[in-house]
Amino acid sequence: MSLRHVLLAGVVVAGLAISGAGVASVLMDLPQDATPAPADPIGDMLRDTTRTPLQNPQGPATQPQQPAPSNSPSIVMPTAPAATPTTPVIVAQGEEVAVQEEAPDEIPVEEVAPAPTEPASPPGVRQRRRIAVIQAVDKTTAETMRFEVEVGGRPVRFGRTLLFKARACEVSASDEMTEDAIAYMEVGVQPRGLAAPTEARQVFKGWMFASSPSVSGLQHPVYDAWVVGCKA
């Protein structure tokens, strides 16, 4: 094999590699249709804040106290005897009665050692998740769906025009007051079936909180969307 054939083969291999990378990049930018997320009854139960705690059916039953029978003998408490008047002491004029007062004993004061101070524990760290779970509603058709969006993956299309991209999804740390799921989302509008697809028009970009969907969710004339949770 001559040097010319070797150079020609190298040029062909390099061209194929470049074209393959371009095709992969184009496929990553193409949106995929939203599919319903699998049912998660345990997650829904944990996220349901309106449920009441279960009562322990096996707890010891308290027996009602029965009143004492009316024919039982009544208990009469003894009364203290009446105090007898004491004979007044007559002190003659000119005599002085010396009253000796006893000095109270001194109570020793115990020194209390200060309690040892515990070092402050470091703040908890939020855990990152790979998938954001989104709930969306189409107001015109009353269609609602819960679907998954991969962080850093392909955009997911809901309805005819709405596109979702997830940049981050994390859950609250162990030392926080409330359990929450937070996702950084980018939502755009792009009509389906265009001959020359254009860049999606962005309608939302920011953090969505599962604990407050009415405050941090997407509010659109046609669609409503909010984050439900994060999955590994």
C-alpha positions in Angstrom: 0.0 0.0 0.0 1.4 3.3 -1.1 1.6 6.5 1.0 -1.1 8.0 -1.2 -3.6 5.3 -0.2 -2.8 5.7 3.5 -3.4 9.4 3.4 -6.6 9.0 1.5 -7.9 6.4 4.0 -7.0 8.8 6.9 -8.9 11.6 5.3 -12.0 9.4 4.9 -11.9 8.2 8.5 -11.6 11.8 9.8 -14.5 12.9 7.7 -16.7 10.1 9.0 -15.8 11.0 12.6 -16.6 14.7 12.1 -20.0 13.9 10.4 -20.9 11.5 13.2 -20.2 14.1 15.9 -22.4 16.6 14.0 -25.3 14.1 13.8 -25.1 13.3 17.5 -25.2 17.0 18.4 -28.2 17.6 16.2 -30.0 14.6 17.8 -29.4 15.9 21.3 -31.0 19.2 20.4 -34.2 17.6 19.0 -37.0 17.6 21.5 -38.7 14.4 22.6 -42.4 14.0 23.4 -43.4 13.9 27.1 -44.5 10.5 28.4 -46.4 9.9 31.7 -44.1 9.2 34.6 -44.5 5.8 36.4 -46.7 5.9 39.4 -44.9 6.6 42.7 -47.4 6.0 45.5 -44.8 6.2 48.2 -43.5 9.6 47.0 -47.1 10.9 46.7 -47.9 9.8 50.2 -44.7 11.6 51.5 -45.5 14.7 49.6 -49.2 14.8 50.7 -49.3 17.4 53.5 -53.0 17.1 54.0 -53.1 13.5 55.3 -53.7 12.9 59.0 -51.4 10.7 61.0 -52.5 7.2 61.7 -53.6 6.3 65.1 -52.2 3.3 66.9 -54.9 0.7 67.1 -52.9 -1.5 69.3 -52.4 1.0 72.1 -53.8 0.1 75.6 -57.4 1.1 75.9 -58.2 3.2 78.9 -60.9 1.9 81.0 -63.5 4.4 82.3 -63.3 4.9 86.0 -66.4 3.6 87.8 -67.9 5.9 90.4 -67.8 4.6 94.0 -71.1 3.1 95.2 -73.4 5.4 97.1 -73.8 3.0 100.1 -70.1 3.0 100.9 -69.2 4.5 104.3 -68.0 8.0 104.2 -64.7 8.9 105.6 -64.8 11.6 108.3 -61.5 13.5 108.7 -60.6 14.3 112.3 -60.7 18.0 113.3 -57.9 19.6 115.1 -58.6 20.5 118.7 -59.4 24.1 119.5 -56.5 26.1 120.7 -56.7 26.9 124.5 -56.1 30.5 125.4 -52.7 31.1 127.0 -52.2 33.0 130.2 -50.8 36.5 129.5 -47.4 37.2 130.9 -47.3 40.3 133.0 -44.0 42.1 133.0 -43.3 44.4 136.0 -42.3 48.0 135.3 -38.6 48.4 135.1 -37.8 44.9 134.1 -36.5 44.1 130.7 -37.0 40.9 128.9 -33.9 39.9 127.0 -34.7 38.2 123.8 -31.8 36.2 122.4 -32.0 35.8 118.7 -30.2 32.9 117.2 -28.1 33.8 114.2 -29.0 31.7 111.2 -26.5 29.2 110.1 -24.6 30.2 106.9 -25.4 28.1 103.9 -22.4 27.2 101.9 -22.6 28.2 98.3 -21.7 25.5 95.8 -19.9 26.5 92.7 -21.6 25.2 89.6 -19.2 24.2 86.8 -20.3 25.7 83.4 -21.8 23.2 81.0 -19.5 22.2 78.2 -20.4 23.8 74.9 -20.9 21.5 72.0 -19.2 22.5 68.7 -21.6 23.7 66.1 -22.4 21.1 63.5 -21.7 22.0 59.9 -24.7 22.8 57.7 -26.3 20.1 55.7 -25.7 19.8 51.9 -28.5 19.5 49.4 -28.3 16.3 47.4 -28.4 16.5 43.6 -30.7 14.3 41.5 -30.6 13.2 37.9 -34.3 13.6 36.9 -36.8 16.3 37.6 -40.5 15.3 37.8 -42.8 18.0 36.3 -46.6 18.3 36.4 -48.1 20.3 33.5 -51.7 21.3 32.6 -53.1 22.5 29.2 -55.9 24.9 30.1 -57.5 24.7 26.6 -57.9 20.9 26.4 -57.8 20.1 30.2 -55.0 17.7 29.5 -52.7 17.1 32.5 -49.6 14.9 32.7 -46.7 14.2 35.1 -43.5 13.5 33.2 -39.8 13.3 33.7 -37.1 15.6 32.4 -33.4 14.5 32.5 -31.0 17.1 33.9 -28.8 18.2 31.0 -30.5 15.9 28.6 -32.8 16.4 25.6 -35.7 18.9 25.9 -39.2 17.4 26.5 -42.2 18.7 24.6 -45.6 18.9 26.3 -48.7 19.7 24.3 -48.2 21.4 21.0 -45.7 24.2 21.8 -44.1 23.9 25.3 -40.5 22.7 25.7 -38.9 21.9 29.1 -35.2 21.7 29.9 -33.8 20.8 33.3 -30.5 22.3 34.4 -30.4 21.1 38.1 -32.6 19.2 40.5 -31.9 18.8 44.2 -33.7 17.9 47.5 -33.5 19.8 50.8 -30.8 19.0 53.4 -31.5 17.1 56.6 -31.2 20.2 58.8 -33.7 22.3 56.9 -37.2 22.9 58.4 -39.3 21.4 55.6 -38.6 18.7 53.0 -38.6 20.2 49.5 -37.6 19.5 45.9 -36.0 22.4 43.9 -35.3 22.3 40.2 -33.8 24.9 37.9 -35.9 24.8 34.7 -35.9 26.5 31.3 -39.3 26.6 29.5 -39.8 27.7 26.0 -42.5 27.9 23.3 -41.8 26.4 19.9 -44.6 25.4 17.5 -44.6 21.8 16.3 -44.2 20.7 12.7 -42.4 23.7 11.3 -40.6 23.2 8.0 -37.7 25.3 9.3 -37.6 25.0 13.1 -36.7 28.2 14.9 -35.2 28.7 18.3 -37.8 28.3 21.1 -39.0 31.6 22.7 -38.2 31.4 26.4 -41.2 32.0 28.7 -39.7 30.8 32.1 -36.2 30.5 33.5 -35.5 30.0 37.2 -36.0 27.8 40.3 -39.2 25.9 40.9 -40.1 24.8 44.4 -42.3 21.8 45.0 -43.5 23.2 48.3 -44.9 26.4 46.7 -46.1 25.7 43.2 -48.4 28.7 43.0 -45.5 31.1 43.7 -42.6 29.5 41.7 -44.4 27.6 38.9 -45.0 28.5 35.3 -48.0 30.8 34.8 -48.9 31.0 31.1 -52.1 31.9 29.3 -52.4 28.4 28.0 -50.2 26.2 30.3 -49.4 25.8 34.0 -46.4 23.8 35.1 -44.6 23.1 38.3 -42.0 20.7 39.8 -43.2 17.8 41.8 -40.0 16.1 42.9 -36.5 14.9 42.0 -35.4 11.3 41.3 -32.0 9.7 41.2 
